[in-house]
Amino acid sequence: MNLEILPTRTAGAAENMAIDFLLLQRYPRATVPRFRHYAWRAPAFTFGYAQKINFVRTQLPPDEHFDLCRRPTGGGIVDHREDWTYSLVIPRGHPLEEQRAAQSYRVIHEALAAALVAQGVNAVTKPSEVDPEDAAEATGVCFQRPEVHDVVHALSGAKIAGAAQKRNKHGLLFQGSIWRPAAGVGIDWELFRDAFILLLSKALGNEAQTTPWPDLNEDEVSGLGEQYSSREWIEYR
């Protein structure tokens, strides 16, 4: 079984969130995991599905223009202005999808930390007995404080990478973010990507394979993007 590696794309916040969700819901080959790294068309912040919009607004920079979108996953507020963003979809029935949230969080972040170590970053995953989904909801802002199995600097404990998850009948959507300033200078992000994919494929028990962009229904992508950019969705809570 393969780990499908999709092409890198750049889009607005709502479109990026819509594509991630549709890769979980509508992907043509629903039996294989799939990975994508993507970029942002404009400065952007996303926040967890369950977060209150009034709280979110108190944490955003004043007098700046940026995209804002509620994610389909949980977690806290994420600043995407200087991050390296990726998503991973694991179909229902895959061994990792059947594990608890803490286990999937740990496995993916251990692969990420090892790829950073290969780039000279003294990175480890933070140990704890707390469930990462519960902890992420409590912190509110993703990079203010590391939680269980987040990727951190081994000496300082400063947070480098975090993520949020969503499970439904189709499988698991894992949305991850690396804060580049925290990772440090001198990182070759292309080499990091290749190493991360290799380590991730080994952790999942799948062989990485570059795959063309899937034939998603563009009307559905556009429609969900409009929903995610709407005031009703952003101010849902």
matplotlib code that plots the C-alpha trace (Angstrom):
import matplotlib.pyplot as plt

x = [0.0, 1.3, 1.4, 0.3, 2.2, 0.2, 1.6, 2.2, -0.5, -1.0, -4.4, -6.4, -7.3, -10.9, -9.8, -7.0, -9.4, -12.0, -9.4, -8.2, -11.7, -12.6, -9.5, -11.0, -14.6, -14.3, -10.9, -11.1, -8.8, -10.1, -8.0, -4.6, -3.1, -2.3, -0.1, 0.2, 2.3, 0.7, 1.2, -0.9, -1.9, -2.1, -1.2, -3.6, -4.8, -6.9, -8.6, -10.2, -13.7, -14.9, -13.3, -15.3, -14.9, -14.9, -11.9, -10.1, -10.4, -8.8, -5.7, -5.3, -2.9, -4.7, -4.6, -3.4, -5.0, -5.1, -7.4, -9.2, -10.9, -12.4, -10.8, -12.7, -10.3, -9.9, -6.9, -6.1, -5.3, -2.5, -0.5, 0.3, 2.4, 5.7, 4.8, 5.3, 1.9, 0.9, -2.1, -2.3, -5.4, -5.5, -8.4, -10.7, -9.3, -5.6, -3.8, -2.9, -6.4, -7.7, -5.4, -6.4, -5.7, -2.7, -1.1, -1.6, -0.3, 2.8, 3.7, 3.4, 5.3, 8.1, 8.6, 8.6, 11.0, 13.4, 13.3, 14.2, 17.0, 18.4, 18.5, 20.5, 17.5, 17.6, 14.0, 12.1, 8.4, 7.1, 6.1, 3.0, 0.0, -2.5, -4.6, -3.3, -6.8, -8.0, -4.8, -4.9, -8.5, -7.4, -4.4, -6.4, -3.3, -1.2, 2.4, 2.1, 2.7, 3.7, 1.4, 1.7, 3.7, 4.2, 7.6, 9.8, 13.4, 15.1, 16.9, 14.6, 11.3, 10.1, 7.4, 8.3, 5.3, 1.7, -1.3, -5.1, -7.1, -10.6, -12.0, -15.2, -16.6, -14.1, -10.9, -8.6, -7.6, -4.4, -3.5, 0.0, 2.0, 5.7, 6.6, 9.7, 11.2, 11.2, 12.9, 15.8, 17.8, 19.7, 17.0, 16.7, 12.9, 13.0, 15.3, 13.3, 10.1, 11.8, 13.0, 9.7, 7.8, 10.3, 10.1, 6.3, 5.9, 8.0, 5.9, 2.7, 4.0, 3.4, 5.7, 5.7, 4.6, 4.3, 0.7, -1.1, -3.7, -6.9, -10.0, -12.0, -15.3, -14.4, -17.9, -17.8, -14.4, -15.7, -18.9, -17.2, -14.6, -17.5, -19.0, -15.7, -15.2, -18.7, -19.4, -21.8, -19.0, -16.3, -18.7, -20.3, -19.5]
y = [0.0, 3.5, 6.8, 9.2, 12.4, 15.2, 18.2, 21.4, 24.0, 27.6, 28.9, 31.1, 30.0, 28.9, 27.0, 25.2, 24.1, 23.0, 20.9, 19.2, 18.3, 17.1, 14.9, 13.1, 13.1, 12.6, 11.2, 8.8, 6.2, 6.0, 3.0, 4.7, 7.5, 10.8, 13.7, 17.2, 20.3, 23.6, 27.3, 30.4, 33.0, 35.7, 36.1, 33.8, 32.5, 29.5, 28.3, 25.2, 24.1, 24.4, 27.7, 30.8, 33.6, 36.3, 34.7, 34.2, 37.9, 38.9, 36.9, 38.3, 41.1, 44.5, 46.7, 43.9, 42.4, 38.6, 35.7, 34.1, 30.7, 28.2, 24.7, 21.5, 20.1, 21.0, 22.7, 26.3, 29.4, 29.0, 31.8, 30.7, 33.8, 32.0, 28.4, 25.2, 23.6, 20.1, 17.7, 13.9, 11.9, 8.3, 6.2, 4.3, 0.8, 1.8, 0.6, 4.2, 5.5, 2.9, 4.2, 6.8, 10.5, 10.6, 7.7, 9.1, 12.5, 10.9, 8.7, 11.5, 14.0, 11.6, 11.3, 15.1, 15.5, 13.0, 14.9, 18.1, 16.4, 15.5, 19.2, 19.9, 21.0, 19.6, 18.5, 16.0, 15.3, 16.5, 13.6, 13.8, 11.8, 14.4, 13.8, 16.2, 17.0, 18.0, 20.0, 21.8, 23.0, 24.3, 26.4, 28.4, 29.6, 26.9, 28.1, 29.8, 26.6, 23.1, 20.2, 16.4, 15.0, 18.5, 18.9, 21.1, 22.1, 19.5, 22.1, 25.1, 23.3, 25.9, 24.6, 24.0, 22.1, 21.2, 19.8, 19.2, 16.1, 15.2, 11.7, 10.6, 7.6, 8.2, 8.2, 10.7, 14.2, 15.5, 19.2, 20.1, 23.3, 24.0, 27.5, 28.2, 30.9, 28.4, 25.7, 28.1, 29.3, 27.2, 24.6, 23.3, 22.9, 20.7, 18.2, 18.4, 17.6, 14.6, 13.3, 13.8, 11.9, 9.0, 8.7, 9.2, 6.4, 4.0, 4.9, 4.2, 1.1, 2.5, 3.3, 7.0, 7.6, 10.9, 11.2, 13.6, 15.9, 14.0, 14.7, 16.4, 18.0, 21.7, 22.8, 21.1, 22.6, 26.0, 25.6, 24.4, 27.2, 29.7, 28.1, 28.3, 31.9, 32.9, 34.9, 32.1, 29.6, 31.8, 33.1, 29.7, 29.7]
z = [0.0, -0.9, 0.9, -1.8, -2.0, -3.6, -5.4, -3.4, -3.9, -2.8, -1.9, 0.4, 3.9, 3.1, 0.0, 1.9, 4.6, 2.1, 0.1, 3.3, 4.3, 0.8, 0.7, 3.7, 2.4, -1.4, -2.2, -5.2, -3.7, -0.1, 0.9, 0.9, 3.1, 1.4, 2.3, 1.1, 1.9, 1.0, 1.1, 1.7, -0.9, 1.8, 5.5, 7.4, 10.7, 11.3, 14.5, 15.9, 15.1, 18.7, 19.6, 20.4, 17.8, 20.6, 22.2, 18.8, 18.0, 21.2, 20.2, 16.6, 15.7, 15.5, 12.4, 10.1, 7.1, 6.9, 6.0, 8.9, 8.8, 11.2, 10.6, 10.4, 13.0, 16.6, 18.3, 18.9, 16.9, 14.3, 12.8, 9.2, 8.2, 8.8, 9.1, 7.1, 6.7, 5.8, 6.1, 6.2, 5.6, 6.9, 5.7, 8.0, 8.8, 8.6, 11.8, 12.9, 12.2, 14.7, 17.5, 20.0, 19.2, 21.5, 19.6, 16.1, 17.3, 18.8, 15.8, 13.2, 15.4, 16.1, 12.3, 12.0, 14.9, 13.4, 10.1, 11.9, 13.7, 10.3, 9.6, 12.7, 14.9, 18.5, 18.3, 20.4, 21.2, 24.5, 26.8, 29.0, 30.2, 29.0, 25.9, 23.1, 21.8, 25.3, 26.0, 22.6, 23.3, 26.7, 25.5, 22.9, 20.9, 19.3, 19.7, 23.1, 25.1, 24.0, 24.9, 24.9, 21.9, 20.3, 18.8, 21.0, 21.4, 23.6, 25.8, 25.9, 25.6, 23.1, 20.8, 17.1, 15.7, 16.6, 14.9, 15.1, 14.2, 13.0, 12.9, 11.1, 9.2, 6.4, 8.5, 10.1, 9.0, 10.6, 10.0, 11.1, 11.3, 11.9, 13.1, 11.0, 13.3, 16.2, 14.1, 13.4, 10.4, 7.9, 7.3, 3.8, 3.7, 0.5, 2.1, 5.3, 3.3, 1.6, 5.0, 6.7, 3.9, 4.1, 7.9, 7.8, 5.2, 7.4, 10.5, 8.6, 6.9, 3.5, 0.5, -0.5, -4.1, -5.9, -7.2, -9.5, -8.0, -7.5, -9.7, -7.0, -8.0, -8.6, -7.9, -4.5, -3.7, -4.7, -2.7, 0.4, 0.1, 0.0, 3.1, 4.9, 4.0, 5.1, 8.2, 9.4, 9.4, 10.9, 13.7, 14.2, 17.9]

ax = plt.figure().add_subplot(projection="3d")
ax.plot(x, y, z, "-o")
ax.set_aspect("equal")
plt.show()
